[in-house]
Amino acid sequence: MPGFDIRVNVNANGPMFDGRAQRALRDYQDQIDYRVATEAENLVLANLGRSIKHRTPYYETRVGVERAGRGYEVTDHGVIYGHWLEGTGSRNFPVTRFRGYRSFSRARALIQRRAPGIARRLLARYTVRM
């Protein structure tokens, strides 16, 4: 019986093999995280703007986006009365009548619904790069 040999030469090149796809994916994820966080920041500030009757700029200027681990978070940068304004402090109801504005929790609920749309809008920019 005659024998036969099969030889195959494979040349792996392109975005999947040279790292471009991984970089694009990493950049896309970072951009999604940042855009979602900045949208959440805008929602928090809008909620505060509608809720606070006698506005002083200090608290609102302390609300911002900062890097946290691999992503981003919206924070009030540790303002001492931030928990009270949110309604999660020890001096809120039932100790006092004030239940808090719930600006961060309302923004979280809204942004969870909006995040997929934000990701879809950004996707076109990153699929072109590959």
N, C-alpha and C positions, 0 to 999 in steps of 0.2 A: 504494500500500500504506500502510495507516495505521500510525503509530508508537505505541509505548506506553512509559511510564516506570514504573519500580518504585522506590519509596522505602521504605527500611527504617530505623526508629529502634530502636536497641539501648540498653538501660539495663543496664549491668553493675554489679550490686551483690551483696553476700553475702560469705561468708568467703573465697572464692577471689580476690575483687577488692579487698577492703578490708584485706588483710594478716593477718586472723585465722588463716587456714589455715597461712601460713608461720610465724607465731609459735608456733602449736600444734605444728607439726612440729619446730621448733627446740627448744622446751621438752621435747618428748617425747624427742628424741635426747639432750639433756643429762641428762634424768632416767634414761634407760637407761644411759648411760655411768656416772653416779654410782652407781646401784644395783648394776650389775655390779662396779664397783670396790669398793664396800663389802662385797659378798658375797665377793669375792676376798680382801679384807683379813681377813674372818672365817675363811676357809679357811686362810690363811697362819698366823694365830694358833692355830687348832685343830691344824694340823700341828706347829707348834712345841710346843704343849702336850703332844702325844703323844710327841714325839721327845726333848725335853730332859729329862734325868734330874734334874739339880740346877738348878732354875729360879731365875734372878735376874730381877727385873722390868725391868731397864734396856732390854735389847734389845726385848722385847715392847712396851714403851711407846713405842719409837721407830718401830715399824711403823705406818703410817697411809696415808690417801688424801690426795693433793694434786692440784690442777689442773695439767695438763700440756698446753700448747697448747690445742686445742679440747676435749680430753677430760680424763680423770683417770687417775692411776696409783697403784699401791700401791708404797710405798717404805719402806726402813728409814732414810731421811734421812741416808744416808752414814755409818752406823756403821762404824768402821774394820775390824772383824772380821766384817762382814756377808757378804762374799764367802766367807770361810772357813766360816761356818755354812751357807751355801747349798751349798758344795761346788765353787765356781768359782774359788777363790783359788789362788795359787801354792803355798801351804803344804798343800794337800790331797793326797790320794793321787796319785802314789806317794811323795811326800816324807814324808808321815806316813800312818798307817793310816786316819785320819779322812776319810771320803768326803763328808761334808756331809749335811745334813738334807733338802735339795731342797724346802724348804717352798714357795718361790715357784714353782718349776717344776711341782710337783704341783698347786698351786692354779690355775695357768694352764691345765693340762690339764682340770681339773674345770670351771672357769668357762666355758671355751669350749663345753662341752656344755650348761651351764645357762643361758647368755645368751639363747637364743631364748625359753625359757620365761619369763624375767624380762621380756623385751620384750612378750610376749603379755599377761602380767598387767597391765602398765602401759597397754596400748593402750586399754582400755575407758575409762579416765579422760580420755584426750585426744580420743576420738571424740565424746564428749558435749559438749565445749567448742565444737564448730563448729556 
